[in-house]
Amino acid sequence: MRVMFLSNRYAVLDSRHTGRTDIPLTAEGERLAVEGARVLVGEGKIIDPKNICTVFVSPRIRAHRTFHLLFEHLPEIPHHVTTEEVREWDYGEYEGLRPAEIKQLNPTWTIWKDGCPGGESTEEMCHRVDTVIGKVREHHRAWKEEGKGSRDVVIVAHGHFNRVFISRWINFPLSLGTHFNVEPAGIAILGYNHNNLAEPALNALNLYAQPQ
């Protein structure tokens, strides 16, 4: 039972905080997604279509495009749900700003402690991510205990969301996310120790990531 993350880095304005802004992938981002699909997605590969229960996709165009580039070579695109629940952190007043520009406004600011004024607080972000985790674990429970669906859930989302999810999955505070790097075109895999739903674990991070 696994949950796997794919991030859509290399978007236009990638150095800016863009949560609500709907921006496309760059040509480089599209190339990396296509290359990733060849390596990651297919029968006997890390993301094997027969093992996918569902895919949660952020509604932002860059995530939607990443999803289709990853799976369009298959005979059938897997079941997927486009949902705001896996969107990027809402940066509020800091939307569209680079980190250095935010530091000019608030020198002591860190998203992991302060959240975003006019956007999502750390508590709100934590609640949203925990809600998604609950849904993922219900898919896993149904597969393990009732034989319903398949074992894997895939999430196509964004950097901060993914880092918060990893932290919360392994029962740590949201702030632990500051210590995780989510690299372009890499995959993160979460699961359970001893195949026990009560023992969530981080299996792998940044598999097949592209060097920067």
Residue pairs with C-beta under 8 A, 6 or more apart in sequence:
1 140
1 143
1 144
1 151
1 152
1 191
1 192
1 195
1 197
2 151
2 152
2 153
2 189
2 190
2 191
2 203
3 136
3 152
3 153
3 154
3 155
3 169
3 189
3 190
3 191
4 46
4 47
4 152
4 153
4 154
4 155
4 187
4 188
4 189
4 190
5 154
5 155
5 156
5 157
5 162
5 165
5 166
5 182
5 187
5 188
5 189
5 190
6 36
6 40
6 66
6 70
6 154
6 155
6 156
6 157
6 187
7 157
7 158
7 159
7 162
7 182
7 183
7 184
7 185
7 186
8 25
8 29
8 33
8 60
8 62
8 63
8 65
8 66
8 156
8 157
8 158
9 29
9 159
9 182
9 183
9 184
9 185
10 25
10 26
10 28
10 29
10 32
10 184
10 185
11 18
11 23
11 24
11 25
11 26
11 29
11 62
12 23
12 24
12 25
12 26
13 21
13 23
13 96
14 26
15 98
16 96
16 97
16 98
17 91
17 94
17 95
17 96
17 97
17 98
17 99
17 102
18 88
18 91
18 95
18 96
19 87
19 88
19 89
19 90
19 91
19 95
19 119
19 158
20 90
20 91
20 95
21 95
21 96
22 60
22 61
22 62
23 60
23 61
23 62
24 61
24 62
24 65
25 33
25 62
25 65
25 66
29 62
29 66
29 184
30 65
30 69
32 184
32 185
32 210
33 65
33 66
33 69
33 70
33 185
34 69
35 185
36 70
36 185
36 187
36 208
37 69
37 70
37 71
37 72
37 73
38 73
39 45
39 208
40 46
40 47
40 70
40 187
40 208
41 47
41 49
41 70
41 71
41 73
41 74
42 48
42 49
42 73
42 74
43 49
43 50
46 187
46 189
46 207
47 70
47 152
47 154
47 187
48 152
49 71
49 74
49 76
49 78
50 150
51 150
51 151
51 152
52 78
52 79
52 150
52 152
52 153
52 154
53 79
53 139
53 143
53 149
53 150
53 151
53 152
53 153
54 78
54 79
54 80
54 81
54 139
54 149
54 153
54 154
55 67
55 71
55 78
55 79
55 80
55 81
55 153
55 154
55 155
55 156
56 80
56 81
56 83
56 85
56 86
56 132
56 153
56 154
56 155
56 156
56 157
57 63
57 64
57 67
57 80
57 81
57 82
57 83
57 86
57 155
57 156
57 157
58 64
58 82
58 83
58 84
58 86
58 87
58 88
58 156
58 157
58 158
58 161
59 82
59 83
59 84
59 87
60 87
60 88
60 158
63 86
63 156
63 157
63 158
64 82
66 156
67 80
67 156
68 77
70 156
71 77
71 78
78 154
85 128
85 131
85 132
85 135
86 132
86 155
86 156
86 157
86 161
87 157
87 158
87 161
88 157
88 158
88 159
88 160
88 161
89 111
89 116
89 119
89 120
89 125
89 158
89 160
89 161
89 164
90 116
90 119
90 120
91 97
91 116
91 119
92 116
92 117
92 118
92 119
92 120
93 116
93 117
93 118
93 119
94 102
94 105
94 116
94 117
94 119
95 119
97 105
102 109
103 109
106 114
110 178
111 122
111 160
112 122
112 174
112 175
112 177
112 178
113 122
113 175
114 122
115 121
115 122
115 123
115 124
115 125
120 128
122 174
122 175
125 160
125 164
125 174
126 164
126 168
126 174
129 161
129 164
129 165
129 168
129 174
130 168
132 155
132 165
133 165
133 168
133 169
136 153
137 197
139 149
139 153
140 151
140 153
140 192
140 197
141 197
142 148
142 149
143 149
143 150
143 151
144 195
144 197
155 162
155 165
157 165
159 182
160 177
162 180
162 182
162 188
163 177
163 178
163 180
163 182
164 174
164 177
165 190
166 176
166 177
166 180
166 188
166 190
166 202
166 205
167 173
167 174
167 175
167 176
167 177
167 180
168 174
169 190
169 200
169 202
170 190
170 200
170 201
170 202
171 200
180 205
181 205
181 206
182 188
182 205
182 206
183 206
183 209
183 210
183 212
184 209
184 210
184 212
185 208
185 209
185 210
186 205
186 206
186 207
186 208
186 209
186 210
187 204
187 206
187 207
187 208
188 202
188 204
188 205
188 206
188 207
189 203
189 204
189 205
189 207
190 200
190 201
190 202
190 203
191 200
191 201
191 203
192 198
192 199
192 200
192 201
193 199
193 200
193 201
